[in-house]
Amino acid sequence: MNYTKGYLQEYRYQIPLHRPGVLAHTLKWAEKNCKGEFGWYFDTESKAVMSFEKEKDSILWYLRWIDEYTRQDI
């Protein structure tokens, strides 16, 4: 997996992660399961944001991974 694929790509559907990075296994999941393009970048506060070309991909990613990004122990 090329972890820089999608870096600095902004698409219509965005999910702020409220963390200073994106977990590698969630990028692998997106690469395997998303039908459209996806990307990730950092907002003005240096917090990671995932973005998706297709709304369905963003919803599926959110449902699968958001608990991991909201846990306090990572």
Phi, psi and omega in degrees: 000136175267106186289348177269353177298125179092350180296133182068018176263127179244125178243177188298317186264116188238142179234108176289134185262346179057031179223158181278016179188174178248132180288134186302318183292337177283331174290320177299317179300314181298317180299321182282324192252340182282137179276330179255189178284155174218161179207178177207150182202180179246138178281186183293344178259015180062031175257141183288148177224128172268144177222151187224144176287322184251135181300318181300319178298319181294321179293314180296318178298315180301311182298324182283322193243347189297328177300322180293328180276344180260353175295146182275347187264011176253000000 
